[in-house]
Amino acid sequence: MSKPLALLFACLSVVLMSATAISLSHNVWIALLFFVLTIGMIGVGFVVRARQRRKSGTS
């Protein structure tokens, strides 16, 4: 995975984690939504990295 793409996934994940933490004091359902989005973003990052590795032939 290229460095700018990795930085993008990392920054978006941190923003979503911060939104989860902030929303905990306001609404549990919104916090749960942000939690699911955070886990999804981290998972998408792993999927993108695996596909790029498979495409380039690096293990």
C-alpha positions in Angstrom: 0.0 0.0 0.0 1.3 3.4 -0.9 2.2 5.8 1.9 -0.5 8.4 1.1 -3.2 5.8 0.9 -2.1 4.3 4.2 -2.0 7.8 5.8 -5.6 8.4 4.5 -6.9 5.2 6.0 -5.1 5.9 9.3 -6.4 9.5 9.5 -10.0 8.5 8.7 -9.9 5.8 11.3 -8.6 8.2 13.9 -11.4 10.7 13.0 -14.0 7.9 13.3 -12.6 6.8 16.6 -12.7 10.3 18.0 -16.3 10.7 16.8 -17.1 7.5 18.6 -15.6 8.8 21.8 -17.3 12.1 21.6 -20.7 10.6 20.7 -20.6 8.3 23.7 -21.6 11.1 26.0 -24.5 12.2 23.7 -26.2 9.2 22.2 -25.3 5.5 22.5 -26.8 4.6 19.1 -24.7 7.2 17.3 -21.7 5.9 19.1 -22.5 2.4 18.0 -22.9 3.6 14.4 -19.5 5.3 14.5 -17.9 2.2 16.1 -19.2 0.0 13.3 -17.9 2.5 10.7 -14.5 2.5 12.4 -14.2 -1.2 12.3 -15.4 -1.2 8.7 -12.8 1.4 7.7 -10.0 -0.6 9.4 -11.3 -3.7 7.6 -11.4 -2.0 4.2 -7.8 -0.9 4.8 -6.7 -4.5 5.3 -8.6 -5.6 2.2 -7.1 -2.9 0.0 -3.6 -3.8 1.3 -4.1 -7.5 0.6 -5.5 -6.8 -2.9 -2.5 -4.6 -3.8 -0.1 -7.2 -2.5 -1.8 -9.9 -4.5 -1.8 -7.7 -7.6 2.0 -7.0 -7.3 2.9 -10.6 -6.4 4.5 -9.7 -3.0 3.8 -11.9 -0.1 
